[in-house]
Amino acid sequence: MSEHVTPETVELVIQEVVSWCAEQIIQERRTAAPDPERLKALQEELAVCAADREALQDADEDEVAEIAARYAARVKTLQSE
């Protein structure tokens, strides 16, 4: 995401992470012995996503680019897992 990105584009990437986390929470809760630490980490990640979505509302171009870079890296990590 090195080119100029819009908040709307970043929102879509954040949504990818949110969807992944939500699916992981569902899967973890369905296991015979859900891992409370994993659930907590996933819920914390969802909270970060929500905060970043909120930050996008008033973000300047540099902040949008920073958030975009963070989420592009996160999506790349998720895809390799």
C-alpha positions, 0 to 999 in steps of 0.5 A: 500500500505504498500509493496514496490510500483513502480512509475507505480503502483502509476501512476495507483492509481493517474489515478483513482483519475484523472478519478473520478475528471474528471467525477465529473467536467462533472457532475457538469457542467451539473447541472442547476447551477454549483457550481464554488467553487466545480469546482475550488476544482476539478480542483485544485485536478487535478493540484495536480495529475499532479504535483504528476505524474511529481514528480514520474519521479524523486522520490526516493523509500521513495517519491514514498511510500509517494505519494502512501500512499496519493493516497491510502487514497484518493481513499479510501475516494472517494470510501466511498463517 
